[in-house]
Amino acid sequence: MSAPARVHTSAELIGAEEPVLAHNYHPLPVVVARAEGAWVEDVEGRRYLDMLAGYSALNFGHRHPALIEAAHRQLDRLTLTSRAFHNDQLAEFAERLTALTGLDMVLPMNTGAEAVESGIKVARKWAYDVKGVPADSATIVVAAENFHGRTTTIVGFSTDETARTGFGPFAPGFKVVPYNDLAAIEAAVDETTAAVLIEPIQGEAGVIIPDDGYLAGVRELTRRTNTLFVADEIQSGLGRTGRTLAVEHENVMPDVLLLGKALGGGIVPVSAVVATREVLRVLHPGEHGSTFGGNPLAAAVGTAVVGLLESGEFQRRAAELGEVLRAGLSALVGRGVVGFRARGLWAGVDVDPAIGTGREISERLMREGFLVKDTHGSTIRLAPPLTITREELESALGALEKVVAQ
């Protein structure tokens, strides 16, 4: 009888990664082996409350039963055909996603960066075919401190030097303006402008929420100048902010919506460019594609995700528990927290630098049994699964209070 496989410790597994994995991440020293709902468990059996939710990829928690069931059912039938053929899952996914968002057509992709790249291509094609911009001269206005992905095109218009340095030369055609500055956008838009591409809330920058009226102003400006409004809701969308989409807080509808992360339910990568018919009809066969984009497994999971959002339950939970989050963070201001920004179940928390860096605060919270992630300086991000309970959320706030008090 063979001996049971030895269970490796966290230290052993972390050490084993060093010689074989590229060092493009600096993860917290925890090795997750199992997860359910809002909780994860490491290889030694320690449990942690997940307050990051895969940067919003796990909006519905780990292994949500409806999503796991949809994936299992599809795994037993069909996983991939490529778009060389039709599959029986894609049409329903597209129909229900357009109904959920209020737009007309879907271009299915896989990762968030692919959705952004595809949105850029579509905006340029629209500029040439519809707006009449001279060939190869289209420009796109973007915001400083943005985060839209890691491809060479995208990091080329990032203002984060860590993301940019060493990866040039970069593609031309982008104008960077300050975020939350309508006058700057208006000054940048001209007859070559194809689109204004922004995050309704800047996630990686520290959950930066623009002033009331900013998104409505972008919508009015882009309509007036015959320019596309492209909203990157890859992190902010699908229930995170208490609405299906963050743009709904100002009752605006972009021409192009970029979705990802939560659209795959934490099971498979699923992203999409969702847009008006006028915009997406500029694509013709052979001009853009993806072997895995729109695959039946992804479409089945994506349809199940849309199904969870159709009732509005998760949006309501995010809004209601978001008030608990705001109240808890407000109570910590002046007591180790110097400020925060929050919308729904999403917050950027600025800790007094005298207490520690964002990384140090994240490590202290990990030791208390709570997982978060730092961003710039002494800022940490909170983005728990929308399935979190009030009691679990309050326990996390209590742990943060304890950590910043130290």
CORPEQUI-V484410 format. One record per helix or strand of 3 or more residues. SS is the DSSP state (H for helix, E for strand). FROM is the first residue (numbers start at 1). TO is the last residue. If there is no record, write none. Layout:
BEGIN
ss:SS from:FROM to:TO
ss:SS from:FROM to:TO
END
This chain:
BEGIN
ss:H from:10 to:18
ss:E from:32 to:37
ss:E from:39 to:42
ss:E from:47 to:50
ss:H from:53 to:56
ss:H from:65 to:75
ss:H from:90 to:101
ss:E from:105 to:109
ss:H from:112 to:131
ss:E from:139 to:143
ss:H from:152 to:156
ss:H from:161 to:164
ss:E from:174 to:177
ss:H from:182 to:188
ss:E from:193 to:198
ss:H from:214 to:224
ss:E from:228 to:232
ss:H from:246 to:250
ss:E from:256 to:259
ss:H from:261 to:264
ss:E from:271 to:275
ss:H from:277 to:280
ss:H from:296 to:310
ss:H from:313 to:330
ss:E from:337 to:342
ss:E from:347 to:351
ss:H from:358 to:368
ss:E from:379 to:382
ss:H from:390 to:405
END
